[in-house]
Amino acid sequence: MSHRVFTDPEGVSWQVWDVRPATSTESIQLRTEYAEGWLAFESELWRKRLVPIPEGWTEWTDEQLFDACKRAVQQPDRKRLIE
């Protein structure tokens, strides 16, 4: 799992990391679009997810990360990831 921190133009600090679900037999079934993993964005107030994980995102500038964050889907509750 890679991890980055950036500050958006409004001064909000975001943590970003890639999530790659284990392929073990787990009792939780992820929605199909999340099966291959996602990029998680989290600030003090917001949680967002972007699928699929963009190649090379760890090398992106803060501006590129913010653009991806704007495209990410807000996730107010972890249960939304579960079928």
mmCIF file as gemmi writes it, N, C-alpha and C atoms, coordinates in Angstrom:
data_model
loop_
_atom_site.group_PDB
_atom_site.id
_atom_site.type_symbol
_atom_site.label_atom_id
_atom_site.label_alt_id
_atom_site.label_comp_id
_atom_site.label_asym_id
_atom_site.label_entity_id
_atom_site.label_seq_id
_atom_site.pdbx_PDB_ins_code
_atom_site.Cartn_x
_atom_site.Cartn_y
_atom_site.Cartn_z
_atom_site.occupancy
_atom_site.B_iso_or_equiv
_atom_site.pdbx_formal_charge
_atom_site.auth_seq_id
_atom_site.auth_asym_id
_atom_site.pdbx_PDB_model_num
ATOM 1 N N . MET Axp A 1 ? 0.849 -1.178 0 1 0 ? 1 A 1
ATOM 2 C CA . MET Axp A 1 ? 0 0 0 1 0 ? 1 A 1
ATOM 3 C C . MET Axp A 1 ? 0.892 1.237 0 1 0 ? 1 A 1
ATOM 4 N N . SER Axp A 2 ? 0.676 2.084 -0.979 1 0 ? 2 A 1
ATOM 5 C CA . SER Axp A 2 ? 1.371 3.365 -1.049 1 0 ? 2 A 1
ATOM 6 C C . SER Axp A 2 ? 0.51 4.429 -0.388 1 0 ? 2 A 1
ATOM 7 N N . HIS Axp A 3 ? 1.147 5.488 0.092 1 0 ? 3 A 1
ATOM 8 C CA . HIS Axp A 3 ? 0.442 6.529 0.83 1 0 ? 3 A 1
ATOM 9 C C . HIS Axp A 3 ? 1.022 7.886 0.476 1 0 ? 3 A 1
ATOM 10 N N . ARG Axp A 4 ? 0.138 8.874 0.28 1 0 ? 4 A 1
ATOM 11 C CA . ARG Axp A 4 ? 0.565 10.246 0.019 1 0 ? 4 A 1
ATOM 12 C C . ARG Axp A 4 ? -0.316 11.185 0.825 1 0 ? 4 A 1
ATOM 13 N N . VAL Axp A 5 ? 0.178 12.398 1.056 1 0 ? 5 A 1
ATOM 14 C CA . VAL Axp A 5 ? -0.589 13.464 1.694 1 0 ? 5 A 1
ATOM 15 C C . VAL Axp A 5 ? -0.436 14.687 0.811 1 0 ? 5 A 1
ATOM 16 N N . PHE Axp A 6 ? -1.549 15.385 0.567 1 0 ? 6 A 1
ATOM 17 C CA . PHE Axp A 6 ? -1.479 16.631 -0.185 1 0 ? 6 A 1
ATOM 18 C C . PHE Axp A 6 ? -2.488 17.611 0.384 1 0 ? 6 A 1
ATOM 19 N N . THR Axp A 7 ? -2.293 18.877 0.069 1 0 ? 7 A 1
ATOM 20 C CA . THR Axp A 7 ? -3.211 19.934 0.493 1 0 ? 7 A 1
ATOM 21 C C . THR Axp A 7 ? -3.863 20.51 -0.749 1 0 ? 7 A 1
ATOM 22 N N . ASP Axp A 8 ? -5.197 20.57 -0.742 1 0 ? 8 A 1
ATOM 23 C CA . ASP Axp A 8 ? -5.907 21.096 -1.91 1 0 ? 8 A 1
ATOM 24 C C . ASP Axp A 8 ? -5.858 22.625 -1.922 1 0 ? 8 A 1
ATOM 25 N N . PRO Axp A 9 ? -6.325 23.258 -3.001 1 0 ? 9 A 1
ATOM 26 C CA . PRO Axp A 9 ? -6.263 24.714 -3.104 1 0 ? 9 A 1
ATOM 27 C C . PRO Axp A 9 ? -7.013 25.473 -2.005 1 0 ? 9 A 1
ATOM 28 N N . GLU Axp A 10 ? -7.957 24.79 -1.322 1 0 ? 10 A 1
ATOM 29 C CA . GLU Axp A 10 ? -8.7 25.438 -0.243 1 0 ? 10 A 1
ATOM 30 C C . GLU Axp A 10 ? -8.041 25.216 1.114 1 0 ? 10 A 1
ATOM 31 N N . GLY Axp A 11 ? -6.874 24.573 1.121 1 0 ? 11 A 1
ATOM 32 C CA . GLY Axp A 11 ? -6.148 24.352 2.367 1 0 ? 11 A 1
ATOM 33 C C . GLY Axp A 11 ? -6.529 23.093 3.111 1 0 ? 11 A 1
ATOM 34 N N . VAL Axp A 12 ? -7.336 22.233 2.497 1 0 ? 12 A 1
ATOM 35 C CA . VAL Axp A 12 ? -7.754 20.986 3.13 1 0 ? 12 A 1
ATOM 36 C C . VAL Axp A 12 ? -6.671 19.931 2.912 1 0 ? 12 A 1
ATOM 37 N N . SER Axp A 13 ? -6.268 19.28 3.991 1 0 ? 13 A 1
ATOM 38 C CA . SER Axp A 13 ? -5.269 18.225 3.912 1 0 ? 13 A 1
ATOM 39 C C . SER Axp A 13 ? -5.955 16.89 3.621 1 0 ? 13 A 1
ATOM 40 N N . TRP Axp A 14 ? -5.428 16.167 2.626 1 0 ? 14 A 1
ATOM 41 C CA . TRP Axp A 14 ? -5.963 14.873 2.215 1 0 ? 14 A 1
ATOM 42 C C . TRP Axp A 14 ? -4.89 13.806 2.349 1 0 ? 14 A 1
ATOM 43 N N . GLN Axp A 15 ? -5.296 12.639 2.807 1 0 ? 15 A 1
ATOM 44 C CA . GLN Axp A 15 ? -4.455 11.457 2.755 1 0 ? 15 A 1
ATOM 45 C C . GLN Axp A 15 ? -4.963 10.611 1.587 1 0 ? 15 A 1
ATOM 46 N N . VAL Axp A 16 ? -4.041 10.003 0.864 1 0 ? 16 A 1
ATOM 47 C CA . VAL Axp A 16 ? -4.404 9.177 -0.29 1 0 ? 16 A 1
ATOM 48 C C . VAL Axp A 16 ? -3.626 7.876 -0.205 1 0 ? 16 A 1
ATOM 49 N N . TRP Axp A 17 ? -4.299 6.766 -0.447 1 0 ? 17 A 1
ATOM 50 C CA . TRP Axp A 17 ? -3.624 5.481 -0.473 1 0 ? 17 A 1
ATOM 51 C C . TRP Axp A 17 ? -4.384 4.523 -1.377 1 0 ? 17 A 1
ATOM 52 N N . ASP Axp A 18 ? -3.664 3.519 -1.859 1 0 ? 18 A 1
ATOM 53 C CA . ASP Axp A 18 ? -4.307 2.515 -2.7 1 0 ? 18 A 1
ATOM 54 C C . ASP Axp A 18 ? -4.763 1.353 -1.829 1 0 ? 18 A 1
ATOM 55 N N . VAL Axp A 19 ? -5.918 0.826 -2.168 1 0 ? 19 A 1
ATOM 56 C CA . VAL Axp A 19 ? -6.504 -0.309 -1.451 1 0 ? 19 A 1
ATOM 57 C C . VAL Axp A 19 ? -6.636 -1.447 -2.449 1 0 ? 19 A 1
ATOM 58 N N . ARG Axp A 20 ? -6.025 -2.559 -2.111 1 0 ? 20 A 1
ATOM 59 C CA . ARG Axp A 20 ? -6.081 -3.736 -2.973 1 0 ? 20 A 1
ATOM 60 C C . ARG Axp A 20 ? -6.614 -4.894 -2.122 1 0 ? 20 A 1
ATOM 61 N N . PRO Axp A 21 ? -7.884 -5.252 -2.349 1 0 ? 21 A 1
ATOM 62 C CA . PRO Axp A 21 ? -8.49 -6.305 -1.532 1 0 ? 21 A 1
ATOM 63 C C . PRO Axp A 21 ? -7.732 -7.62 -1.638 1 0 ? 21 A 1
ATOM 64 N N . ALA Axp A 22 ? -7.679 -8.327 -0.532 1 0 ? 22 A 1
ATOM 65 C CA . ALA Axp A 22 ? -7.053 -9.643 -0.507 1 0 ? 22 A 1
ATOM 66 C C . ALA Axp A 22 ? -7.873 -10.601 -1.357 1 0 ? 22 A 1
ATOM 67 N N . THR Axp A 23 ? -7.216 -11.562 -1.927 1 0 ? 23 A 1
ATOM 68 C CA . THR Axp A 23 ? -7.927 -12.538 -2.755 1 0 ? 23 A 1
ATOM 69 C C . THR Axp A 23 ? -8.342 -13.769 -1.961 1 0 ? 23 A 1
ATOM 70 N N . SER Axp A 24 ? -8.152 -13.701 -0.647 1 0 ? 24 A 1
ATOM 71 C CA . SER Axp A 24 ? -8.543 -14.84 0.189 1 0 ? 24 A 1
ATOM 72 C C . SER Axp A 24 ? -10.061 -14.954 0.225 1 0 ? 24 A 1
ATOM 73 N N . THR Axp A 25 ? -10.521 -16.069 0.693 1 0 ? 25 A 1
ATOM 74 C CA . THR Axp A 25 ? -11.963 -16.27 0.797 1 0 ? 25 A 1
ATOM 75 C C . THR Axp A 25 ? -12.475 -15.537 2.025 1 0 ? 25 A 1
ATOM 76 N N . GLU Axp A 26 ? -13.06 -14.394 1.791 1 0 ? 26 A 1
ATOM 77 C CA . GLU Axp A 26 ? -13.614 -13.579 2.868 1 0 ? 26 A 1
ATOM 78 C C . GLU Axp A 26 ? -15.132 -13.634 2.784 1 0 ? 26 A 1
ATOM 79 N N . SER Axp A 27 ? -15.799 -13.396 3.89 1 0 ? 27 A 1
ATOM 80 C CA . SER Axp A 27 ? -17.251 -13.449 3.907 1 0 ? 27 A 1
ATOM 81 C C . SER Axp A 27 ? -17.876 -12.202 3.296 1 0 ? 27 A 1
ATOM 82 N N . ILE Axp A 28 ? -17.087 -11.152 3.14 1 0 ? 28 A 1
ATOM 83 C CA . ILE Axp A 28 ? -17.614 -9.906 2.575 1 0 ? 28 A 1
ATOM 84 C C . ILE Axp A 28 ? -17.383 -9.905 1.072 1 0 ? 28 A 1
ATOM 85 N N . GLN Axp A 29 ? -18.421 -9.614 0.328 1 0 ? 29 A 1
ATOM 86 C CA . GLN Axp A 29 ? -18.322 -9.508 -1.123 1 0 ? 29 A 1
ATOM 87 C C . GLN Axp A 29 ? -18.324 -8.031 -1.506 1 0 ? 29 A 1
ATOM 88 N N . LEU Axp A 30 ? -17.272 -7.599 -2.207 1 0 ? 30 A 1
ATOM 89 C CA . LEU Axp A 30 ? -17.198 -6.209 -2.653 1 0 ? 30 A 1
ATOM 90 C C . LEU Axp A 30 ? -17.997 -6.025 -3.924 1 0 ? 30 A 1
ATOM 91 N N . ARG Axp A 31 ? -18.493 -4.813 -4.114 1 0 ? 31 A 1
ATOM 92 C CA . ARG Axp A 31 ? -19.128 -4.489 -5.375 1 0 ? 31 A 1
ATOM 93 C C . ARG Axp A 31 ? -18.125 -4.755 -6.494 1 0 ? 31 A 1
ATOM 94 N N . THR Axp A 32 ? -18.59 -5.149 -7.639 1 0 ? 32 A 1
ATOM 95 C CA . THR Axp A 32 ? -17.732 -5.516 -8.757 1 0 ? 32 A 1
ATOM 96 C C . THR Axp A 32 ? -16.712 -4.44 -9.088 1 0 ? 32 A 1
ATOM 97 N N . GLU Axp A 33 ? -17.116 -3.183 -9.099 1 0 ? 33 A 1
ATOM 98 C CA . GLU Axp A 33 ? -16.194 -2.108 -9.483 1 0 ? 33 A 1
ATOM 99 C C . GLU Axp A 33 ? -15.045 -1.926 -8.491 1 0 ? 33 A 1
ATOM 100 N N . TYR Axp A 34 ? -15.192 -2.436 -7.28 1 0 ? 34 A 1
ATOM 101 C CA . TYR Axp A 34 ? -14.147 -2.321 -6.27 1 0 ? 34 A 1
ATOM 102 C C . TYR Axp A 34 ? -13.285 -3.578 -6.153 1 0 ? 34 A 1
ATOM 103 N N . ALA Axp A 35 ? -13.597 -4.614 -6.883 1 0 ? 35 A 1
ATOM 104 C CA . ALA Axp A 35 ? -12.913 -5.902 -6.741 1 0 ? 35 A 1
ATOM 105 C C . ALA Axp A 35 ? -11.417 -5.82 -7.033 1 0 ? 35 A 1
ATOM 106 N N . GLU Axp A 36 ? -11.011 -4.964 -7.948 1 0 ? 36 A 1
ATOM 107 C CA . GLU Axp A 36 ? -9.598 -4.841 -8.311 1 0 ? 36 A 1
ATOM 108 C C . GLU Axp A 36 ? -8.877 -3.764 -7.501 1 0 ? 36 A 1
ATOM 109 N N . GLY Axp A 37 ? -9.597 -3.108 -6.611 1 0 ? 37 A 1
ATOM 110 C CA . GLY Axp A 37 ? -8.995 -2.09 -5.759 1 0 ? 37 A 1
ATOM 111 C C . GLY Axp A 37 ? -9.451 -0.689 -6.112 1 0 ? 37 A 1
ATOM 112 N N . TRP Axp A 38 ? -9.057 0.267 -5.269 1 0 ? 38 A 1
ATOM 113 C CA . TRP Axp A 38 ? -9.443 1.656 -5.465 1 0 ? 38 A 1
ATOM 114 C C . TRP Axp A 38 ? -8.417 2.567 -4.817 1 0 ? 38 A 1
ATOM 115 N N . LEU Axp A 39 ? -8.486 3.826 -5.179 1 0 ? 39 A 1
ATOM 116 C CA . LEU Axp A 39 ? -7.657 4.847 -4.558 1 0 ? 39 A 1
ATOM 117 C C . LEU Axp A 39 ? -8.532 5.542 -3.53 1 0 ? 39 A 1
ATOM 118 N N . ALA Axp A 40 ? -8.106 5.532 -2.286 1 0 ? 40 A 1
ATOM 119 C CA . ALA Axp A 40 ? -8.877 6.131 -1.199 1 0 ? 40 A 1
ATOM 120 C C . ALA Axp A 40 ? -8.357 7.533 -0.913 1 0 ? 40 A 1
ATOM 121 N N . PHE Axp A 41 ? -9.276 8.471 -0.787 1 0 ? 41 A 1
ATOM 122 C CA . PHE Axp A 41 ? -8.968 9.849 -0.414 1 0 ? 41 A 1
ATOM 123 C C . PHE Axp A 41 ? -9.699 10.124 0.886 1 0 ? 41 A 1
ATOM 124 N N . GLU Axp A 42 ? -9.011 10.698 1.864 1 0 ? 42 A 1
ATOM 125 C CA . GLU Axp A 42 ? -9.673 10.987 3.134 1 0 ? 42 A 1
ATOM 126 C C . GLU Axp A 42 ? -9.153 12.3 3.708 1 0 ? 42 A 1
ATOM 127 N N . SER Axp A 43 ? -10.123 13.164 4.058 1 0 ? 43 A 1
ATOM 128 C CA . SER Axp A 43 ? -9.805 14.406 4.764 1 0 ? 43 A 1
ATOM 129 C C . SER Axp A 43 ? -10.514 14.325 6.112 1 0 ? 43 A 1
ATOM 130 N N . GLU Axp A 44 ? -10.462 15.404 6.857 1 0 ? 44 A 1
ATOM 131 C CA . GLU Axp A 44 ? -11.139 15.41 8.153 1 0 ? 44 A 1
ATOM 132 C C . GLU Axp A 44 ? -12.645 15.208 8.001 1 0 ? 44 A 1
ATOM 133 N N . LEU Axp A 45 ? -13.214 15.708 6.895 1 0 ? 45 A 1
ATOM 134 C CA . LEU Axp A 45 ? -14.662 15.647 6.71 1 0 ? 45 A 1
ATOM 135 C C . LEU Axp A 45 ? -15.138 14.682 5.636 1 0 ? 45 A 1
ATOM 136 N N . TRP Axp A 46 ? -14.271 14.295 4.722 1 0 ? 46 A 1
ATOM 137 C CA . TRP Axp A 46 ? -14.719 13.535 3.559 1 0 ? 46 A 1
ATOM 138 C C . TRP Axp A 46 ? -13.927 12.252 3.367 1 0 ? 46 A 1
ATOM 139 N N . ARG Axp A 47 ? -14.623 11.263 2.793 1 0 ? 47 A 1
ATOM 140 C CA . ARG Axp A 47 ? -13.997 10.02 2.34 1 0 ? 47 A 1
ATOM 141 C C . ARG Axp A 47 ? -14.447 9.819 0.904 1 0 ? 47 A 1
ATOM 142 N N . LYS Axp A 48 ? -13.493 9.545 0.027 1 0 ? 48 A 1
ATOM 143 C CA . LYS Axp A 48 ? -13.82 9.344 -1.38 1 0 ? 48 A 1
ATOM 144 C C . LYS Axp A 48 ? -13.073 8.132 -1.909 1 0 ? 48 A 1
ATOM 145 N N . ARG Axp A 49 ? -13.597 7.567 -3.001 1 0 ? 49 A 1
ATOM 146 C CA . ARG Axp A 49 ? -12.975 6.415 -3.634 1 0 ? 49 A 1
ATOM 147 C C . ARG Axp A 49 ? -12.951 6.63 -5.144 1 0 ? 49 A 1
ATOM 148 N N . LEU Axp A 50 ? -11.823 6.245 -5.747 1 0 ? 50 A 1
ATOM 149 C CA . LEU Axp A 50 ? -11.66 6.353 -7.196 1 0 ? 50 A 1
ATOM 150 C C . LEU Axp A 50 ? -11.275 4.986 -7.737 1 0 ? 50 A 1
ATOM 151 N N . VAL Axp A 51 ? -12.03 4.507 -8.707 1 0 ? 51 A 1
ATOM 152 C CA . VAL Axp A 51 ? -11.722 3.245 -9.371 1 0 ? 51 A 1
ATOM 153 C C . VAL Axp A 51 ? -11.588 3.489 -10.865 1 0 ? 51 A 1
ATOM 154 N N . PRO Axp A 52 ? -10.704 2.783 -11.521 1 0 ? 52 A 1
ATOM 155 C CA . PRO Axp A 52 ? -9.678 1.913 -10.95 1 0 ? 52 A 1
ATOM 156 C C . PRO Axp A 52 ? -8.515 2.741 -10.402 1 0 ? 52 A 1
ATOM 157 N N . ILE Axp A 53 ? -7.547 2.059 -9.803 1 0 ? 53 A 1
ATOM 158 C CA . ILE Axp A 53 ? -6.354 2.742 -9.293 1 0 ? 53 A 1
ATOM 159 C C . ILE Axp A 53 ? -5.548 3.23 -10.494 1 0 ? 53 A 1
ATOM 160 N N . PRO Axp A 54 ? -5.328 4.546 -10.606 1 0 ? 54 A 1
ATOM 161 C CA . PRO Axp A 54 ? -4.568 5.059 -11.752 1 0 ? 54 A 1
ATOM 162 C C . PRO Axp A 54 ? -3.088 4.663 -11.677 1 0 ? 54 A 1
ATOM 163 N N . GLU Axp A 55 ? -2.546 4.289 -12.808 1 0 ? 55 A 1
ATOM 164 C CA . GLU Axp A 55 ? -1.121 3.948 -12.869 1 0 ? 55 A 1
ATOM 165 C C . GLU Axp A 55 ? -0.292 5.199 -12.586 1 0 ? 55 A 1
ATOM 166 N N . GLY Axp A 56 ? 0.754 5.036 -11.804 1 0 ? 56 A 1
ATOM 167 C CA . GLY Axp A 56 ? 1.69 6.113 -11.555 1 0 ? 56 A 1
ATOM 168 C C . GLY Axp A 56 ? 1.217 7.205 -10.619 1 0 ? 56 A 1
ATOM 169 N N . TRP Axp A 57 ? 0.105 6.976 -9.913 1 0 ? 57 A 1
ATOM 170 C CA . TRP Axp A 57 ? -0.465 8.031 -9.073 1 0 ? 57 A 1
ATOM 171 C C . TRP Axp A 57 ? 0.501 8.471 -7.97 1 0 ? 57 A 1
ATOM 172 N N . THR Axp A 58 ? 1.386 7.602 -7.534 1 0 ? 58 A 1
ATOM 173 C CA . THR Axp A 58 ? 2.32 7.962 -6.461 1 0 ? 58 A 1
ATOM 174 C C . THR Axp A 58 ? 3.32 9.024 -6.902 1 0 ? 58 A 1
ATOM 175 N N . GLU Axp A 59 ? 3.454 9.2 -8.197 1 0 ? 59 A 1
ATOM 176 C CA . GLU Axp A 59 ? 4.384 10.195 -8.74 1 0 ? 59 A 1
ATOM 177 C C . GLU Axp A 59 ? 3.683 11.486 -9.152 1 0 ? 59 A 1
ATOM 178 N N . TRP Axp A 60 ? 2.392 11.537 -9.001 1 0 ? 60 A 1
ATOM 179 C CA . TRP Axp A 60 ? 1.62 12.707 -9.426 1 0 ? 60 A 1
ATOM 180 C C . TRP Axp A 60 ? 1.915 13.922 -8.554 1 0 ? 60 A 1
ATOM 181 N N . THR Axp A 61 ? 1.693 15.098 -9.136 1 0 ? 61 A 1
ATOM 182 C CA . THR Axp A 61 ? 1.788 16.346 -8.386 1 0 ? 61 A 1
ATOM 183 C C . THR Axp A 61 ? 0.546 16.472 -7.5 1 0 ? 61 A 1
ATOM 184 N N . ASP Axp A 62 ? 0.588 17.405 -6.564 1 0 ? 62 A 1
ATOM 185 C CA . ASP Axp A 62 ? -0.596 17.661 -5.727 1 0 ? 62 A 1
ATOM 186 C C . ASP Axp A 62 ? -1.787 18.071 -6.584 1 0 ? 62 A 1
ATOM 187 N N . GLU Axp A 63 ? -1.535 18.835 -7.639 1 0 ? 63 A 1
ATOM 188 C CA . GLU Axp A 63 ? -2.625 19.27 -8.529 1 0 ? 63 A 1
ATOM 189 C C . GLU Axp A 63 ? -3.267 18.067 -9.22 1 0 ? 63 A 1
ATOM 190 N N . GLN Axp A 64 ? -2.479 17.127 -9.663 1 0 ? 64 A 1
ATOM 191 C CA . GLN Axp A 64 ? -3.029 15.927 -10.288 1 0 ? 64 A 1
ATOM 192 C C . GLN Axp A 64 ? -3.822 15.09 -9.285 1 0 ? 64 A 1
ATOM 193 N N . LEU Axp A 65 ? -3.316 14.992 -8.067 1 0 ? 65 A 1
ATOM 194 C CA . LEU Axp A 65 ? -4.057 14.269 -7.034 1 0 ? 65 A 1
ATOM 195 C C . LEU Axp A 65 ? -5.381 14.953 -6.733 1 0 ? 65 A 1
ATOM 196 N N . PHE Axp A 66 ? -5.378 16.279 -6.683 1 0 ? 66 A 1
ATOM 197 C CA . PHE Axp A 66 ? -6.611 17.009 -6.422 1 0 ? 66 A 1
ATOM 198 C C . PHE Axp A 66 ? -7.613 16.804 -7.558 1 0 ? 66 A 1
ATOM 199 N N . ASP Axp A 67 ? -7.14 16.8 -8.807 1 0 ? 67 A 1
ATOM 200 C CA . ASP Axp A 67 ? -8.033 16.542 -9.944 1 0 ? 67 A 1
ATOM 201 C C . ASP Axp A 67 ? -8.666 15.154 -9.82 1 0 ? 67 A 1
ATOM 202 N N . ALA Axp A 68 ? -7.868 14.167 -9.427 1 0 ? 68 A 1
ATOM 203 C CA . ALA Axp A 68 ? -8.399 12.813 -9.235 1 0 ? 68 A 1
ATOM 204 C C . ALA Axp A 68 ? -9.402 12.789 -8.083 1 0 ? 68 A 1
ATOM 205 N N . CYS Axp A 69 ? -9.1 13.532 -7.033 1 0 ? 69 A 1
ATOM 206 C CA . CYS Axp A 69 ? -9.991 13.606 -5.875 1 0 ? 69 A 1
ATOM 207 C C . CYS Axp A 69 ? -11.344 14.188 -6.271 1 0 ? 69 A 1
ATOM 208 N N . LYS Axp A 70 ? -11.335 15.174 -7.147 1 0 ? 70 A 1
ATOM 209 C CA . LYS Axp A 70 ? -12.595 15.769 -7.609 1 0 ? 70 A 1
ATOM 210 C C . LYS Axp A 70 ? -13.429 14.759 -8.385 1 0 ? 70 A 1
ATOM 211 N N . ARG Axp A 71 ? -12.788 13.822 -9.062 1 0 ? 71 A 1
ATOM 212 C CA . ARG Axp A 71 ? -13.499 12.794 -9.835 1 0 ? 71 A 1
ATOM 213 C C . ARG Axp A 71 ? -13.958 11.628 -8.967 1 0 ? 71 A 1
ATOM 214 N N . ALA Axp A 72 ? -13.359 11.486 -7.795 1 0 ? 72 A 1
ATOM 215 C CA . ALA Axp A 72 ? -13.671 10.358 -6.91 1 0 ? 72 A 1
ATOM 216 C C . ALA Axp A 72 ? -15.085 10.475 -6.354 1 0 ? 72 A 1
ATOM 217 N N . VAL Axp A 73 ? -15.644 9.346 -6.023 1 0 ? 73 A 1
ATOM 218 C CA . VAL Axp A 73 ? -17.014 9.277 -5.505 1 0 ? 73 A 1
ATOM 219 C C . VAL Axp A 73 ? -16.98 9.363 -3.987 1 0 ? 73 A 1
ATOM 220 N N . GLN Axp A 74 ? -17.799 10.265 -3.451 1 0 ? 74 A 1
ATOM 221 C CA . GLN Axp A 74 ? -17.88 10.422 -1.995 1 0 ? 74 A 1
ATOM 222 C C . GLN Axp A 74 ? -18.431 9.158 -1.371 1 0 ? 74 A 1
ATOM 223 N N . GLN Axp A 75 ? -17.824 8.727 -0.256 1 0 ? 75 A 1
ATOM 224 C CA . GLN Axp A 75 ? -18.23 7.519 0.456 1 0 ? 75 A 1
ATOM 225 C C . GLN Axp A 75 ? -18.493 7.86 1.916 1 0 ? 75 A 1
ATOM 226 N N . PRO Axp A 76 ? -19.707 8.241 2.263 1 0 ? 76 A 1
ATOM 227 C CA . PRO Axp A 76 ? -19.976 8.606 3.653 1 0 ? 76 A 1
ATOM 228 C C . PRO Axp A 76 ? -19.969 7.438 4.618 1 0 ? 76 A 1
ATOM 229 N N . ASP Axp A 77 ? -20.096 6.219 4.08 1 0 ? 77 A 1
ATOM 230 C CA . ASP Axp A 77 ? -20.214 5.059 4.945 1 0 ? 77 A 1
ATOM 231 C C . ASP Axp A 77 ? -19.525 3.875 4.289 1 0 ? 77 A 1
ATOM 232 N N . ARG Axp A 78 ? -18.7 3.158 5.027 1 0 ? 78 A 1
ATOM 233 C CA . ARG Axp A 78 ? -17.992 2.002 4.487 1 0 ? 78 A 1
ATOM 234 C C . ARG Axp A 78 ? -18.95 0.966 3.892 1 0 ? 78 A 1
ATOM 235 N N . LYS Axp A 79 ? -20.156 0.883 4.403 1 0 ? 79 A 1
ATOM 236 C CA . LYS Axp A 79 ? -21.113 -0.107 3.939 1 0 ? 79 A 1
ATOM 237 C C . LYS Axp A 79 ? -21.442 0.07 2.456 1 0 ? 79 A 1
ATOM 238 N N . ARG Axp A 80 ? -21.222 1.237 1.895 1 0 ? 80 A 1
ATOM 239 C CA . ARG Axp A 80 ? -21.509 1.458 0.485 1 0 ? 80 A 1
ATOM 240 C C . ARG Axp A 80 ? -20.584 0.651 -0.416 1 0 ? 80 A 1
ATOM 241 N N . LEU Axp A 81 ? -19.477 0.167 0.09 1 0 ? 81 A 1
ATOM 242 C CA . LEU Axp A 81 ? -18.557 -0.63 -0.705 1 0 ? 81 A 1
ATOM 243 C C . LEU Axp A 81 ? -18.98 -2.089 -0.774 1 0 ? 81 A 1
ATOM 244 N N . ILE Axp A 82 ? -19.917 -2.472 0.075 1 0 ? 82 A 1
ATOM 245 C CA . ILE Axp A 82 ? -20.325 -3.876 0.191 1 0 ? 82 A 1
ATOM 246 C C . ILE Axp A 82 ? -21.632 -4.101 -0.55 1 0 ? 82 A 1
ATOM 247 N N . GLU Axp A 83 ? -21.708 -5.228 -1.259 1 0 ? 83 A 1
ATOM 248 C CA . GLU Axp A 83 ? -22.942 -5.573 -1.981 1 0 ? 83 A 1
ATOM 249 C C . GLU Axp A 83 ? -24.027 -5.977 -1.018 1 0 ? 83 A 1
